[in-house]
Amino acid sequence: MWLILLISITACARTSGETASKQPAISESQAGVSGYYNSGAVPMAILQTGENPLWFQLTDDKPVHIGAIEDALKTSAFIPWPYAPHIRFLQKEKDDLLMVINRGGFLKIAPNEYADAERPELVVYYFSGGDLWRRYTTGGFVFFEEKPAALLYLDDRFIDTTLTKPRPQVWSFNMESNNLFPVEIPVFKLFPEEDGWSADTLRKGNDGLFYYRVAKRSGSSASVKMFRTDDLTRQGAEISIDIFYNSAPRKSEISHPSLPPLPKGFVYTDIGEAGDNIFASWEEQQDYSIGAAGFMLVKKIK
């Protein structure tokens, strides 16, 4: 039988007369519990949202709950975005939200299938990449052979570094444990690391094709090449820089009636739905740098 340690946190109500149903609650799980999950990945938290938002800030170790977005003000130094923890990519898979945290790992938010239908819950899983991920930048998030796959690369545009390129370069997770495991993308083997090649971008375009960029940045034969393909097991067609950049998904200004206002200098960067809840990532931005970053969950306004 599993044991569990639950720490309940309830957000402050807007008014003294606000009902418990409007107050979000968090249970931070330290171990498995029968009736919720018996084996495999252990949740970071089990949430019950309300009309008040739940705020989480990213740290070097994992996302942590904060009482209000104002608690994130001036808590993190501004650093160039490739080196700052932030929600880098977000994808929806059925009722789940999957995302990649730059310099962190994977985050999954899913409805709790074991919860009382009258009191729906969300389960938050965090899959840490540990020391390896803290050293590298995330350059892509796709599904390959039905597995979520995130690409790491060495970004040295703002700093001089003696780090070598990440090995392995592509990582995934599943619900069997909280550990990550490497994934081999066959097309990258056509650009051997021993010859100086390394991929720094991998994405799926709005046209359903995969787009990737590989670079050889040292020596007399420095080169950058861009490709698109419908199959990552074989090399795609080489494309121009204009086609490559135009394939990137365009993001419009994020707005939704359920989103609470942010302090000056903070912006919402992505949005999604999990059950009847709104998820939104946020960042404290200054030019090309990021200070504090995290995400928010709140019950959808009906």
URPE-V650636 format. One record per backbone hydrogen bond with DSSP energy under -1.0 kcal/mol. CO is the residue of the C=O (numbers start at 1). NH is the residue of the N-H. E is the energy in kcal/mol with one decimal. If there is no record, write none. Layout:
co:CO nh:NH e:E
co:CO nh:NH e:E
This chain:
co:7 nh:28 e:-1.2
co:9 nh:26 e:-1.7
co:15 nh:18 e:-1.7
co:19 nh:22 e:-1.4
co:20 nh:23 e:-1.4
co:22 nh:52 e:-1.5
co:24 nh:11 e:-1.6
co:25 nh:48 e:-2.9
co:26 nh:9 e:-1.6
co:27 nh:46 e:-2.7
co:33 nh:36 e:-1.8
co:33 nh:37 e:-2.3
co:37 nh:33 e:-1.0
co:45 nh:124 e:-3.0
co:46 nh:27 e:-2.6
co:47 nh:122 e:-2.4
co:48 nh:25 e:-3.1
co:50 nh:299 e:-2.5
co:54 nh:297 e:-2.2
co:55 nh:66 e:-2.3
co:56 nh:295 e:-2.0
co:57 nh:64 e:-2.9
co:64 nh:57 e:-2.9
co:68 nh:71 e:-1.7
co:69 nh:72 e:-1.9
co:70 nh:73 e:-1.3
co:72 nh:75 e:-1.4
co:79 nh:290 e:-2.7
co:80 nh:83 e:-2.2
co:81 nh:84 e:-1.0
co:86 nh:102 e:-2.7
co:89 nh:100 e:-2.0
co:91 nh:98 e:-3.3
co:93 nh:96 e:-2.5
co:96 nh:93 e:-2.5
co:97 nh:109 e:-2.4
co:98 nh:91 e:-3.2
co:99 nh:107 e:-2.5
co:100 nh:88 e:-2.7
co:100 nh:89 e:-1.2
co:101 nh:104 e:-2.4
co:104 nh:129 e:-3.1
co:105 nh:101 e:-3.5
co:106 nh:127 e:-2.8
co:107 nh:99 e:-2.3
co:108 nh:125 e:-3.1
co:109 nh:97 e:-2.6
co:110 nh:123 e:-3.5
co:112 nh:115 e:-1.4
co:116 nh:119 e:-1.5
co:121 nh:112 e:-2.6
co:122 nh:47 e:-3.5
co:123 nh:110 e:-2.3
co:124 nh:44 e:-3.3
co:124 nh:45 e:-1.5
co:125 nh:108 e:-2.5
co:127 nh:106 e:-2.2
co:130 nh:134 e:-1.6
co:132 nh:135 e:-1.3
co:133 nh:136 e:-1.1
co:137 nh:153 e:-2.3
co:139 nh:202 e:-1.8
co:140 nh:151 e:-1.9
co:142 nh:149 e:-3.3
co:144 nh:147 e:-1.6
co:147 nh:144 e:-2.9
co:149 nh:142 e:-2.3
co:150 nh:171 e:-2.3
co:151 nh:139 e:-3.2
co:153 nh:137 e:-2.5
co:169 nh:152 e:-3.0
co:170 nh:183 e:-2.4
co:171 nh:150 e:-2.7
co:172 nh:181 e:-2.1
co:175 nh:41 e:-1.9
co:181 nh:172 e:-2.5
co:185 nh:188 e:-1.6
co:186 nh:189 e:-1.4
co:187 nh:190 e:-1.2
co:188 nh:191 e:-1.8
co:192 nh:195 e:-1.0
co:192 nh:197 e:-1.7
co:193 nh:196 e:-2.1
co:198 nh:215 e:-2.4
co:201 nh:213 e:-1.8
co:203 nh:211 e:-3.2
co:205 nh:208 e:-1.9
co:209 nh:205 e:-3.0
co:210 nh:229 e:-2.2
co:211 nh:203 e:-2.5
co:212 nh:227 e:-2.6
co:213 nh:200 e:-2.1
co:213 nh:201 e:-1.1
co:214 nh:225 e:-2.8
co:215 nh:198 e:-1.3
co:216 nh:223 e:-2.6
co:223 nh:216 e:-3.6
co:225 nh:214 e:-2.5
co:226 nh:239 e:-2.6
co:227 nh:212 e:-2.0
co:228 nh:237 e:-2.0
co:229 nh:210 e:-3.3
co:231 nh:234 e:-1.5
co:232 nh:187 e:-2.0
co:237 nh:228 e:-1.6
co:240 nh:244 e:-2.1
co:241 nh:245 e:-2.5
co:242 nh:246 e:-2.2
co:245 nh:248 e:-1.1
co:256 nh:259 e:-1.8
co:263 nh:266 e:-2.0
co:265 nh:285 e:-2.5
co:267 nh:283 e:-2.3
co:270 nh:281 e:-1.7
co:272 nh:279 e:-3.2
co:274 nh:277 e:-1.2
co:276 nh:300 e:-2.7
co:277 nh:274 e:-1.9
co:278 nh:298 e:-1.7
co:279 nh:272 e:-2.4
co:280 nh:296 e:-2.5
co:281 nh:269 e:-2.4
co:282 nh:294 e:-2.2
co:283 nh:267 e:-2.5
co:284 nh:291 e:-3.0
co:286 nh:289 e:-2.4
co:288 nh:81 e:-2.4
co:289 nh:286 e:-2.3
co:290 nh:79 e:-1.9
co:292 nh:284 e:-2.8
co:293 nh:58 e:-3.2
co:294 nh:282 e:-2.4
co:295 nh:56 e:-2.7
co:296 nh:280 e:-2.1
co:297 nh:54 e:-3.2
co:298 nh:278 e:-3.0
